[in-house]
Amino acid sequence: MGEDMQDLIERYGVALVFVNVLALSLGLPVPAMPTLILVGAGIALHADPAWPALFGVLAVSVSASLLGDTAWFYAGRRYGGRTLQSLCRLSLSRDSCMKQTERVYGRFGIRVLAVAKFVPGLSMVAVPLSGAMQAGLPRFLRYDGLGAALWATVGLALGVIFARQVEGLLVALSQLGVGAGLLVLAGLALYVGYRWWRRRALFRMLESARIDPPTLDALMRTEVAPAVLDIRAPGFRDIDPFVIPGAVFADERRLEEITSRFPRERKIVIYCACPDEVSAAWLARQLRLRGYGDVLPLRGGIDAWRAAGLPVEAIGGTAEVADGALAAGR
């Protein structure tokens, strides 16, 4: 691996792991797994015995991860859905990051933290979501610590197993000099550019028209009121257990169920908990493709509805109305 690289790992390896993992857990787009692999390889090649050093790096990695995650846990507990939406606005996959995490969390609960760090984007939202769901701190630390330990162990183990290959790769990169750094930067730029292009393509495809809360409120007072669909994931409804009066719960993945219950001539308004109403806009487009002529997302969702001073109802009371509305084919 070379004397310079060995010297750097011996001097700064532990500090680099701490800073890198902490930055990642705080939400910065800096991958930490390569650092763990590199440090694991350096220890395997040059530390004798290697196990004490590996356990030390593992402890540092878990501590850094818990430090950053606990900050987001308390942010989720204090600010709830606003924290989740802010995180998804920063994500290159904002169309799915909140929705998918809510569904996974709704199925497995806080136990999902044990594997969340292995799934891109899942940990970023699952950590504050556990705070918003009012999970106990000891339980959070137990599962999040387990997940951090498993994740860091995999990274260090890969470094130990493939130490010779890592060394060969570093030697090859060192021969490239400045070109190696440019190559890495080019690869990162291509990845970010591809994800950005995919997101822009999604936005161009989605419905751009919106309806504002006051306009919807006025329409709901007419004889032919629109059907209002609440497509927030169940986990988010637990965080914010209120709905727009008369809203019907729906799952955008079950298009056939929606089309079988709502006539195509009916005006439909959809709201979600996603940044820029992405899920609502997606469903609006799908319904338009199936012959619905008047389908609009609600601008700002239920938060904008509240901000306009309009009333909401507790989910317990609305659920009975919603069931009856579905049966009547609203």
Buried (B, 14 or more C-beta within 10 A) or exposed (E): BEEEBBEBBBEEBBEBBBBBBBBBBBBEEBEBBBBBBBBBBBBBBBBEEBEEBBEBBBEBBBBBBBBBBBBBBBBBBEBBBBBBBBBBEEBBBBBBBBBBBBBBBBEBBBBBBBBBBEBEBBBBBBBBBBBBBEBEEEBBBBBBBBBBBBBBBBBBBBBBBBBEEBBEBBEEBEEEEEEBEEEEEEEEEEEEEEEEEEBEEBBEEBBEEBBBBEBBBEBBEEEEBBBBBBBBBEBBBBBBEBBBBBBBBBBBEEBEEBBEBBEEEBBBBBBBBBBBBBBBBBBBBBBEEEEBEBBBBBBBBBBBBBEEEBEBBEBEEBBEBBEEBBEEEB
